């Protein structure tokens, strides 16, 4: 008996991030190899004729043009992201096509900022989704009916599947392979492509968005730069206020008004940023990292680190530290 082949269509628009397309395609193609038959028929679709010029300048030749020659029943429809997707003008062809074809597919979704195109088509309202951490806030504000999780690597919500930034498209495709062909095939694909079968942690460990950045008037920014350069010192409100020759109450009000958070919160962010730097480039013990960055002990560092980064200092070091060479 002939085994069923599922048609996977990846919609790639002008300026597409190449890995948002090639990553999932390689996962599905390797699944075909591991399954021993064409479990997936893979198609790249474009909004119009001619090559698709990716963000890196590489040109893709589409297999199909939407609203013209996709006659196949689409099993899985994915929209690839573009670095400028959140700024791109609305497309009079793409939006109605997605509204028409996505509901008819067995499942549909997006990679990275491809979520903006689905949201514009009204396909994400009331759904839990993810996108690249740097675009999550913009997606949430522009489409308030969408529940955006900025930390998730990939999310399944009914027939909807969404993935975080860029390489997370591989994680999403692998999850779909496991869903269709089973855990054993999925693990073989992951092994062959040298990737995590289930990636540990979320997006927050890659994000630099939460790092402490000087803000407010010049005097406040100078104070913040001094704190960042000396994270181990006592940065109580009283001491910081004294450095600016202000009363603690006035300083705290001024800081929150101009920076947007309390002095204590900003100091914690600055200390976590300093700890990230030490974990990435050094080999100090957690207790020493904590001391150098102004935390009372390693446990206090750990709690603050998990709160801001989403993983423990030990896990972060394993993934991001530079290996020392003899």
N, C-alpha and C positions, 0 to 999 in steps of 0.2 A: 504493500500500500504506500502510495506516494505521500511523503510528509508535507505538511502545509508550510508555505513560505509567507512570511509577514512583510508587508511593504512598509518601510520606514522612510518618511519624507522629512528632510531637514531643509527648512526655509532659510536661505542665506541672502541677506540684503546687501546693498552696496556699503562698503566699509566694514564688512563683517570681520570679527575676530577669527582668524583662520583655525585656531585650535578648538573653537566652539563647534566647528564643523568636522574637522579631521579627527579630533579626539573620539567623539562618539562613533564615527564611522569605523575607526580602527577597532573599537571594542566589538561592534556588531560583526565586522568582518572576521575577527578572530573567533567569535562565537560560531560562525559558519564553519570555520576550520575545525574547531573542537567538536562540534556536533556531527560533522561528517556529511552535512548536506546544506543546501541554501536555506537556512532557517530564516534569513532576512534578505529581502530585496531592497537595496539601498539606493535612494534617489536624492539628489540635491536639486532644490527648486529655487527659481529666481522670480523676481517681480516683473521682469521684462527681458527682452532678448539681449544677447551679447554677453561678454564675460562679466563676472562679479569681481570687482577689484577689492581685495581684502585690505584691512588696516595696515598690513605689512607690505602691501603693494603686489603680492602674489595674486595672480588671476585664476579664478575658478570658472570652468565651463559647466553651466548647469545642465542637468538631464531633462528638466522639465521647466516650463513657464507656467506660473499659476494663472488660473482663470482662462487657460487656453488648452493645455494638452496633458492634464493629469486625469486620466480616465480610470486609473486603478482605484480600488477601495483602499483607503489609507488606514493601516493598522495603527501606526504611531506617527504623530506629527509633532516635530520639535522646531522651535524658532530659535535660531542662533543669535547671539548677542553681538552688538557693535560698541566700540568704545564711546561713540557719540550718540548712542540710542536715546538717551534721556534728553538730548538736545535736538534730535532729528525732527524735521517737519512731518506732520501726519501724512500718511500715504493713502490716497483715495482708492488704490487698488488692493493693497495688503489688508487693510482693516475689514472691508466687507468680505474678502475671500476667507479670512480667518473666522469671521462670524458664521460663514456658510459651511466651511469644511471641518473646523475643529470639533463641533458637536457631533459630527457623523463618524469621527475616528474612534477606534476602541479606546485610545488614550491620546492625550496631547500635552504639550508642555513647552518649557523653554530652558535655554542654557544662558546663564549670566543675565545680561540686560535685555535678552529676548523677551523677558517678562513685561517690559514696557509695551511691546506690540500687542501682547495678549490682554494686558490691562486696558489699553486703548480700545480694544474690541469688546470690552465688557465681560471678558471670559474669566476674570479673576475676582469679581465682586463676591464678597462673603467667603472667600477661600483663603487658606493658609498657604503662603508661598515664600520663596526665598529668591535672592538675586545677589549680585556682587555686593560685598559689605559697603563699598564706597558709594553705591547707588541706592542702597536700601532706604535711607531716610527720604531721598527725593521721590522714590517710588511710592512710599507711604503717604507723603504729603500731597502728591499729585493725584493719587487715587485712594482717598480715605476709606473706601469700602473694602479695600484689600488688606488682609492681615499679613504683614511682612515680618518674617523672622530673619534678622540680620546675621544670625550665628550659624544657622543650619547649613550643612553641605548640600543636602538634597532633601526634598520633601515630597511625599505622596499624599494627595488629598483626593480621594475618589479616583476619577479618571484623569485627574490633573497631576503632572509631575513637573517640578521646577528644581533647577540646580543653581548653586552659587557661582562664583566667578570662574571663568575660563576652564582650568583643569577639572573643576567639579563636574563638567560635562561627561568626563570619563566615569566618575562615580555614579552618575545618574544612569548612563548607558549600561553599566555593569549591573546595577540594581534591576534594570529592565530585563537583562539577560537571565539573571537568577530567577526572576518572576516567571519568565517564559519557559526556560530550559532546565531550571533546577540549580541547586547549590553546587553540585559537582562541576557542571560546565562553567558556572560563574567563577569558581575558584581556579579552574584551569586557565580561563581567560586572564584572570588577574595575575597568575603566576607567569604566563607567557609575556604579558605586557609589563611585568615588574612594577606592579602597583598594589596598593592596599586593597584587600577584598572589602574590608569595612574601614574607611579612614578614621583614625582616632581623633577626637576633638572636633571643634567646629571652626567657623571662619575667624572668630575673634583672635585666634592665635596668629593669624596672618595680618590682621588689621593694624594699621598705625593711626587710625582715626581718633582713638581715645587718648593719644599721647598729649601731655600738657604742653600747650602752645601759649606763649605770652600774649596777653590781650589787655585792652584798656589803655588808659593814659600812659605817657612815657615813663613816669615815675613807677607806676605799677608794673610795667613790663620789665623795667630794670630790676625791680625786686624779684620778679618771677625768674628772670635769668640767673640771678644770684642763688635762688633756692635750687634751681635745676643743677647749678654747678657745685652746690654744697648740700647734697641731699641728706647727709648724715647729721647735720647740725639740728639743734632744737628750733623747730619752726612753729612754735605755738603762736596763736593770734597775738598774745601779749608781746612776744619778741619781734614779730613782723611789724606790728603797729609801732613799736619803739623805733625800729629801723627807719620808718617813714615819718617819725615825729608826730604821730596821731594817737588819739585815744583808742583802745581796743574796740570799743563799740563803733566809733566812727569808721575805723579802718575796715572792720568786718562788713559794715553796710556798704561802704564805697567799693570794696572788692567784689562783693556779690552783685552789686548794681552794674559794674563795668565788665566783669569777667564772666558772670553768669552762673558761677558756682561759689560755694563757700571756700575760704582760704584752706581749711582742712582737707576738703575734697581735692583741691588743686595740688596741694602738697603731696597727697597720696598718689595722684596720677604721676607727678614728677618723680617720685620715688620708685614707682613701678616701672616707669620708662628707664630710669637709671639701672634698675635690676635687670631689665631686658638686655640692656647693653652689656652688662657684666656676664650674663648667662650666655650671650651669643659669642663673646670674644675671649672669655677667661675660663679658668677651671677652679675658682674658689669654691669652698664648701658652702652650702646654703646658709649656715650660721654666719660666715664671713660676708656673704652677699647682703644678708639682712643688716648686719652691722654697718657696712659701707654705705648702705642706702637709707639709713635712718629708721629701720624697723626694729622693734624691741627684741624680737627673736625670729627664728626661722619659721615658726608656726604663724606668727603675725604676717610675715612676708607671704607665706603660702596662701593664707586667706585673702589677702589683698590681691595677689596675683591671679588667683582663680576668678575673683570678682571682676577684674578688668580684662583679663586675657582669655579666660575660659579653660585654661589647663594649668597644671601645677608647674612650679619652677623646674622640677626634675624632668617632667615631660617636655617642657619647652626647650630645655637644654639639649635633650636627645635629638630633637628635630632641627634645631637652628644653630647650635654651637659649631664654630669652626674647629676642625680636628687639628690638634697640635701635631707637628711633624718632628721627627727626631733630627 
